Amino acid sequence: MDFTIPVSFNSVMLDRIICADMARELLIEIGTEELPASMVITGAEQLLGNILKILDESHISHGNGRWLATPRRLAVVVYEVAENQDVIEKQVVGPPAKVAFDSDGNPTKAALGFARSVGVDVSELKVVETEKGRYVAATVREGGAPTIEILKETIPNAISEIKFPKSMRWVNSFRFARPIRWLVALFGNEVIEFELVELRSGRKTRGHRLIANIEIEIPEASAYEEVLKKHFVIPNFEERRNLVEKLAEEAAAKVGGRIVKDENYPELLDEVTNLVEYPTAVLGSFDEKYLELPRCVVVTAMRQHQRYFSVEDANGRLMNYFVAIANNLPDYVELMRPGLEKVLKARLEDAKFYYDVDLKRKLEERLEDLKGIVWREGLGSVYDKVLRVKELALKLAHEDPDVDLKALERGALLAKTDLTTEMIRDGKEFTKLEGEIGMEYALRQGESEKVARIIFEHHLPRFAGDRLPQLREAAWLALADRLDTMVGILSTGYEVTGSQDPLGLRRIAYGLIDIVLGLNLRVPMDEAIRMAAEPFGNSELTSKTLEFILSRFENYLEEREGVRYDVVDAVIASGATDLVNLRKRALALKKLMESEPQVFEDVVIGQKRVANILQKFEPKQLPDTSLFEKPEEHTLFERAREVKPRVEAAVNSEDFEGALRALLELREPIDRFFDNVFVMTDDERIRNNRLSLLAFVRSIFKLYGDFSKIAM
């Protein structure tokens, strides 16, 4: 005990991690029955996340990890995984030195007990200097367990914790997307032994189900991909995806065509990639007569059930060819082609039948049929909705000089008629073409191109990132349709809670905001909602719907434009409900916050002080200057009266940066007021007059927004 270490006092004085030097590659593979394509990537990503979490929480050093996946296997590889847990050295403080040692320097029962409790010999105790005085301490080591022993216990949990939208149950109620058939777990060349669903882990995987369906030994983790490729399995998703795309493009080029790469192409490419382990392209054809069908119908027939790629020529015209990706060798292409062509022909024959029947009736004749389709239980028919939406769209758009009101009225009337067609109704594979079918039929039945486009474009955007309507007529109709849907659903008492939103009200709101901001539609949202709510006769609907839309607007600006939620709250408090206007306010405020953070903070803090003082105070009039006792009162009032009309003019002209510059002129007189004036004086007349002055100042700021809502 001949030295003293000065440290800050804590029960644990020091953490020091000693990393292991030796490392190996870790491989985990779950072999399954064929997984649904939509579950392949999510399953592999979860497996990787679970394994990395185990390593991190167990203090096992490791390098990068990546997932590999095919329809029959989910796998992860993690590089440079330490052979042992990190050893953590901790310096633990015990009793005071004067208690731990007697006057002769011999350890007391306190020292012996402390040494025993931390697992060290009493001779290893040290004396440390803390702010509380001299204490004894011991250095203890934790961790260092073999990695393979930890993984044996934890990998089964990593697998069982993978969640799928739908799963199967078997063997002791274990749930997974599909039955597990084998497990591979290697740490370098060593098997990590564990048991799950009556299977023992090992080094044996399986090759391609059709071409090399045999057991294969993986000698070590680093050989995994190489061994599988020799047995016709490409486990790397990106590599397989690139190959699928290359093969499809090469096949289309043989007939002078190219693959149709529309908005559905990326999703189709991913899905096809996750249906095969060893892709082969098959070029097929179909009768040219089917090209008389609307393009969207032919493409959908190929994509929806058959997962075929459509082919177009250099001018973008659809060709009577397709490319299918088979999970087999190229040697069997000629054997596979007739079957692939046959199933497509059946789909196209169905589509042609629907098409021929549908064109026998004009869309306008189908309006009566809409009366027989219930829109929402208790909310009438789709026909009722069409009439409501038509009237609302005309009201919303009547002041827009760029709108053809006659085309809008006609498009609104026909917008939902394709719901009654053979092609769309009854949940067929073409149901997703709602709107597109209406447009195609309208064009073929002599409606104007604008009316036809309104029918289709009013459905846009159909999902996040989808294109917006190009026609303003379609945009106003889309807005009216979404408002009618929202107030209708909310009128039934429907509530969006947490992640529960089965009717997709959030999606509808985001689409509405996309349309308004993307096409610069200037409309007070409270007035638009009030008109939409009138047919439902619920006085609370307007405020309820507006609150919901503004809450989505808050999230929208934060996600899309990086505007903090509290900044959006602040501008919403201005009372403006024009979303374009609110966005401009929020962006100007964000710019000030980022360019002049100290000025911004001072203004916000000042407004928070004002808001706190004014709680429960309702001014009845402007302050009386004759009651001012301090020069700071006069200065603040005069500056506020001078600034107010400039702020009003700037806000009214949407010069929000100008409005902020004018408001900033009040920062200094507000600060001086608070530094030199005591507001809550005992004299009630003076106190209320000063509160009226602050309320006047706050009313000027609230022309822009409520700055006190901003978190600092």
N, C-alpha and C positions, 0 to 999 in steps of 0.2 A: 504494500500500500504506500509506495514511495512517490507517487505522482498524482496530480489532480488535473482533470479535464474540465475546462469551462464550457458548459452547454446551457441551452434554454431548458427550463423544466418541463417535463412531460413524462407520462408513464412509459411511453416508448420514445427513447431519445433519438434514435437513428434507424433509418431503413437503408440497407445497401443490398442491391441485387447482384448476385454473382451468376452470370449466365454460363450454361454448359458449352463446351467447345465443339463436341461431336454432334452431327446432325444427319438426318436421313429424310427421304421422301416418303410421304404418307399417301396411301391410296385406299379409298373406300368405294365399293361398287355395290349397288342394290340391283340384282337381276329380277325382272318381273315379267308377268304376262304383258302383252302389248298395252301401253298406256294411251289414253286419249291424247291427241296432239296438243291440246290446250293445257295439259297438266305436266308436260315433259319439262319445260324450262322452269316453271315455278317450283316443281319438286326438286330439281337439281340446285336451284338457287337457295332454297331453304336448307337443303342438306349441307351445302357449303357454309352458309351462315351459322348453322348449328355446330358444325365441327370447329370453325374458327372461334366461336364463342367458348367452346370447351377448352381449347388451347389457351385462350386468353385468360379465362377465369382460373385455370389451373396453373397459371404462370409458366407456361411452356413456350419458350421462344420459337418463332417460326418465320418463314418468309412468306411470299405471296401464295395465294391459293386460287384455284379456278375450278369451275364445274364442267363436266362433260355429260352429254345426255343423248340417248336415242330412244325410240319407242320401247325398247326392252331393257333399258338400264339407266340408272341415275348414278353418277359418279363424281367424286371430287379428288383432286390432287393438291396437296399442300407441300411446298418445297421447304427444305432446310429446317425441318422440325427437330428440335433438340432431343437428345436421347433421355434427358432427365429434366425434371422440373427445375426452374431457377431456384437457387438457394438464396433465401432472404435473411440477411443478418439484421437483427434488431438489438439495440442497446436498451435494456429494460431497467428502469430506476426502481430501487427498493427503499428500505428504511433510511433514515438519517444516519450519517456515519457515527455520530456519538451514541446512537442506540445499537448500531451493528457491531461496534467494537468497544471493549472495555478500556480502562485507563492504560493497560499494558499492551494494547493493540491486538488482543486476542478476540476472535469472533464470538459473538454472543449467540443465544438461541435465535434472536431475530435474524442475524446474518445466516446462520445455518438453515433456518426455515426458508428464507428467501432463496438461497442457493439451491436448495432441494426443489422448491416450487418451479424454478426455471430450468432445472436439469443441468446445472453446472457444479463443479467442485468449488468449495468456498474459497480456495486459493485463487480462483479466476475472477473474483470480485474486484472491482475498481472503485475508487472514490472520484466522484464528479462534482464540479462546482456548478450550482444552479442559482437562480435568483432567490431561491428559498434557503440557500445554504448548501452545505456539503452533504451529499447522499452517496450511498453505495449503488453500483450499477453492474449489470452483467450483460455480456454479449451472447445472444442466443441465435441459433440457426434454425430456420424452418424450410421445408420443401426438400428438393433433391430426389424425390421419388422417381422411379423409372417411368418414362412416358408411356411405354407399352402397357404397364399395369393400370395406369389411369384410364387409358383408352379402352381397355377391356371392359371396364365398368361403365363407361360413359357413352360409348358409341350406340348401344341399343336405344338409349334415350334420345340421342340425336336423330335416329331414324323414326322412332315412334312419335316424335313431336312434329313431324312434317304434316301439314294440314292441306287438304284438297277440298275443292268445292263439293265434290261428291266422292264418297269412298265406300269400299267394301269391307265387310266384317267376316273374319274367320279365325281359327285357332285362338281360343281364349279371348274372343271378342276383339282381337287386334284389328285396327282399322288402317287401311291403306288404299290408294287409288285402284290398284289391282294386286292380285296375289303375288307375294315375293317367292321366287323360285331358287335363288342362290345369293350368297353374300361373300364378297371378297373384301378382305381387310389386311393390308400389308404395310409394315413399317420397314422400309428398305426391302430386304429379302425375307423378313421375318413375319410370320402370320400373327395377327392380333386375334386371339381366340376369344369368342363370345358366342352366345346362343340367343336366337330370336325366332319366334314363330316356328319352333321345332326344327330350325335350321342352324347348323354350326358354320361359322365363318371359316374361310379357307383361302386358297389361292386359285381356285378353279372357277373360270367364267365359261361363257358359251359363245360360239360364233354365230354367224347369220342363220336365222331360223330355217331358211330354204336352201341355202348354198353350203353352209358349214355348221350344221346343228350338232356340234359335238362339244364335249368338255375340253377346255384348254387351260393349261397351267400358266399362270403369270409368274415368272421367276422372281421378279422384283418390281417394285412400284414404278420405277422409271421406264420399264419395258411395256407398260400397259397399252398405250396407243399403238405401238409397233406390232405387238402380238395380235391385237384385234384387227388391224388393217390386213394382216396376212390371212385373216379368216372372214374377210368381206364385211367388216364393220368399221365405219368411220365415226368414232365417238365424239369428235369435236364438232359442235353445232355450226360454228362459223365456217369451218372448212367444208362441211357437208352442204351448207346453204349456198356457198359460193359455187360449189360443184353443180348443185341443182340448177342454179341460174345459168351457168355456163352451158350445161347440156341442153336446157330448154331453148336458149338463144341459138345454139348451133343447129338444133332440130328445125326451128322455124326458118332459119336461113336457107335450108335445103329447098324450100319452096318459094324463096324470094320474099319471105315475110319476116316479121319481128313479133316478139311477145307483147301483148297488150299490157302496158304498165299504168293502169288507172289507179284510183285512190284505194282500191281493194288489193292491189298487187302485193304490197309488203306483207299484209296479213296472210294472203294465200301462199306466198313463198315460205313464210315461217311455218305455216301449217303443213305444207307438203314436206318440208325438211324434217319435220317431226313425225312423219308417217313412214319414213324409210331409214334403213341403216346403210344401204348401198344403192344409191340412185342410178337408174337407167332411164333415158328419155325415149318415149315412144311417140312418133309422129303419126297422127291419124287424120282422117278426113270425114266429112259428112256431105250430104246432098246440098247442092247450091240453093235449092228451093227454100231452105230454112233461113237463108240470108234475107228473105223478104220480111221476116219477123223483125220487130224492133231490135236494134243492136243490144240494148240492155238485157233483153230476154234471152238472146242466144248466149251472151257472155255469162249470165247468171246460171243458165242451164248447165254450162260447162263447169263453172266454179262451185256452185252451191253444194251439189251432192257428189260430183265426180272429181272435184279438185283438179280440173284440167286448166291449162293455160291457153287462153285464146290467142289467135294469130291475126295480125293485120298487115296490110301492105305498106309501102313507103309513104303513101298518101293518107294513111290512117283508116282505110276502108277495111272492114272485117273480111277475112278470108274463110273459106270453108275447110279450115284445118284447125287442129288442136295439138297440144303437146301434153302428154300424160307422163308422170314420173312414177316408174315402177320400182319395186323393191326386189330387184333381181338382176341377173346378168344380161348384157346386151345380146347374148346368143338366143334369147327367147323372145326378142322383140316381135318377130313375125307371128309367133304363136299368140302373143298377147293382144296384138292390134285388133283383130276382128271382134274380140269380146269387148274391148274398150269402145269401139265404134258402135257396137250394138246397143250398149246401155245408154249411150248419148242419144242415139236415134230415138229411143223410147221417150226420153225426156223432151226432145225437140218435137216429137209427134204430139205429146200432151200439150206443149206450149202452142203449137199451131192450131190445135183444136180449140183451146181457150180463146186464142186470138180471133179465129174465124167467127166463133159464136159472139164474142164481145162486139165486133164491129157491125153486127146487125142492128145494134141499137145505139143511138146517139147519146152522148154523155148527158145532155139536157133531159132526155127521157128517163134517165136513171134517178133524177131528183126525188121522185115519189118513193123509190125503193129505199132511200135513206130514212124515211119515216119508220121503217121496220127494223132499223139498226139502233139498239140502245147505246147511247154515248156513255153515260154513267148511271148506275142505278139511282133512281129518284131525280135525275137531272134531265130527263127527256131523251129525245132521239138525236142522231147525228144531223138530221134535217133541221131540228131546232137550233143546233149549234151553228150550222151553216148560216142561217138567217141572222143569228146574233153577231157572228163574226163579220159578216158582210156589212152590217150597219155600223159596227164599231170601227172597222177599217176605213170606211168612207168618212166617218167623223174625224178620225185621227189624221187622215191625209188631206182633208179638204182645203187646207191652207198651203199645201206643198205645190209650188208652181210647176214642178217637174213631174207631176203625176197625171196620168190619163185616167180620170175617175171612171169613165165608161169601161175601159179595159179592166180596171180594178174590180168593178162591180161584177163584170162577167166572169172574171177569173175566180173571184170569191164564191160565186154561185156554183161553179163547176169543180171547185177545189177538192171536194171529198167524194165525188161521184165514182172514182175508180175503185172505191171500197166495195162497190156492188158488182164488179166485173168477175168473170170466171178466173181471170189471171191472178187477182189479188185475194179474193175472199177465201175463207175456209182454211187458212194457215198453210197454203201450198208453198213450195220453194221460192215462188216469185213474190211472196208477200212483201219482202223488203223493197220491192220496186214501186211501192205506193208513191204516187207523185210522178215518177218517171213514166209509168203506164198511162196515167192521166194526161200527161203532156203528149205522149206519142199518139194516143187515140184522138186527142183534140186536133193535132196537126192533120191527121189522116181523115178527120171528119169536117175539115174546112174552117176550123177556128183560126183566128189570127195567131201569128207567132208569139206576139206579146202575151195574149191570153194563155196560150199553151205553156209558156215559160213561167207565168205567174203560178199556174197549177203546180208545177214542179218546185220552183224556187221558194215557195212559201214554206216548204218543209225544211229548208236550210237555216242554220246548220243542224245536221242530224246527230252529230257527236262532237266531242271536243276536238278542235283543230280542223273541222270540216269547213268547206268554203261557205261564204256568205251569199245571200241573194245579190244579184247584180241589178235587177230592176227595182226601183224604189216602190213601185206598186206591190211587188212581191214582199218587200221588206215591211211595208205597213200591214199587209195581210198577215205576215208571219208574226208581227208584234201583236196584232189583234187576236190571232188564234191562240197564242201563248197566254196572253192576259185572260182570255175567256177560260182557258183550261185551268189556270191557277186559281182564279176566284171561284170557279165551279168546284174544284176539288176542295179548297179551303172552306167552302160553304157547308160541306158535309161534316165538318169537325175534324178533318184529317190533320194530323200533326206529324211534323218531321222531328224525330228525336234521335240524337246521336248518329249512328250509322244506318238507322232504319228509315228508308224512304222508298218503299216498294213501288210507288207511282211515279218516281223520278222527278219530283218537284224541283229538286236542286238543279238537275240537268236542264229542265225547262227554263229556270231562272237564268242560268248561265247562258243559254242560247239567246234569251231575250236581251241580256246585257251585251252579248257579242253583236247582235243586230243593231242595237241602238248606238253603240260606240263605233262599230265598224262602218256604218253608213251615215253617221252623224245625224241621227233622227232627233230633232228638237221637239220634245214633248214633256210637259210637266207630268211626271209619273203618277202623282196623286190624282190629277184630273183624269188621266187615262184609265186608271184603276177604278175611279168612281163611276165612269161611264160603263166600264165592263161589268161592274158589280150591280148596276141598276136592275137588270132582269132577275137577279137572284134575291132581291129584296132583303138583304142582310146589312143593317147599318154599320156593323163592325167590320165588314169585309174589306173596306178600303184601307183602313189603318192596319189591319192584320196582314193584308197582301203587301202593302207598301213596306211594312217592317221586314217582312220576309225577303223581299227583293233587295232592300238596302243592306240587309245582313249578308246576302250573297255578293252584293256589290263591294262590300268591305273586303271579303275574301278574294274576290276577283282582282281588285287593284293590287292587293298584297302579292298575289301569286303571279300576275302578269306584268306588273309595272314596278314591283318592289316598294310600293307605298305602304308604310306601316299602318296597321289597323287603327291605331289611335288617331293618326292624322286624318284618315278617312272619316272616323267618328266626328272629329272636330268640324269638318266641312259639312257633313250631313246635318249637324246641329244648326247650320245657318237657316234651315227651313226650305232650302232649294230642293226640288225633286227632279230637275232636269239632269239626267245622268251624265250627259256630255259636259254640262256646266260644272257639276260636282267633280268630275275627273280633272278638268282644267284647274279648279281650285286646289285639289289635292296635289297635283304635280307641281304647281307653283310653290306650294308650302314645302313640299319635299325638296325642291331646289334650294330654297332659303335655308332649310335645315342642314343641307349638305355643304352649301357654299359659305354660310356664316353661322356655324354651330353655336358660338358664344352669344351672338345677338339673338338667335332663335331661342336659346335657353333662357336668356334674361326676359324676353317678352313673355314666354310661357309661364315662367315663375311669377312674373308680375300679375298675369291674368289669373293664376291659381290663387294668389293672395286676395285679389279682388273678389273672386267667386266665393272664397271661404268667408270673407267678411260679410258678403251680401246674402248669405244663407238666411232664408225666412224673411228677408226685407223686400217689400214691394213698393218701389217709389211711385208716388202719385203725381209728381211734377218735376220739372227741372230744378236744379239747386238755385237758391236765392243768393245772389252775389253779395247782398248787403249783410249776410251772415258769415261771410268769409272772414277769418281772423288771421290767416297766414298768407303771405305772398304766393306760396306754392299752390294754394287753392285757386287763386286768381289765374296763375300761369297755366295750370292744368286745364281749367275750364275754357280759357280763351283758345288754347292750342287745340282742344278737342272740338270746339265749335268751328274752328277754321279747317280742321282736317275732315270733319264729317262729310261735307258735300263732295269733297274730292274722292273720298272712299266710296261714297254712293255712286258717283259718276263712273269710277273705274270698275266697280263691281257690275254695274248695269251694262257697261260696254265689254265686260269680260276681260278687262285688262287687269288680271289678278296680280301680276308682278307689280304693277303700278299701285294697286290697292294696298299691297303689303308694304311698299315703300312709304306710302302715306301713313299707315298704321305705325310703322317703326318710328315716326317722328314723335309719337307719344311715349316712347320707352323712357326717355330721360326725364320728362316732367312727372311721369308716374313714379319713377324711382325716387325723385326728390320729394314728392308728396309723401311717400311712405317713410322716408328718412326724417322728415321734419314735422309731420302732422300726425297727431294722435286722434284716430277716428272715433274710437269708442269713449268719448268724453262723457262726463256725468251730465252735462247740459244736453237735454233731450233734443232741443231745437238745433243746436250746433251738430250733434251726432247725426241726426236724420238728414241734415243738409249735406253733410260730408258723404253719407251713404248715397244720397241722391246724385252727388257728383260722380261717385264711383260707378253707380248704375248707368249714368249717362255715357261714361267712357266705355263701359262694357258693352252697351248697346251698339256702339260704333264698331267695336271688334266683331260683334256677332253678325254684323252685315256680311262678314267674310266667313265666320265660323266661331265655334266655342273653343278657344285656345286652352282653356282650363282642362279639357278632356285629354290633352296630350300628356303622355307619361314622360317624366324626366328622371 
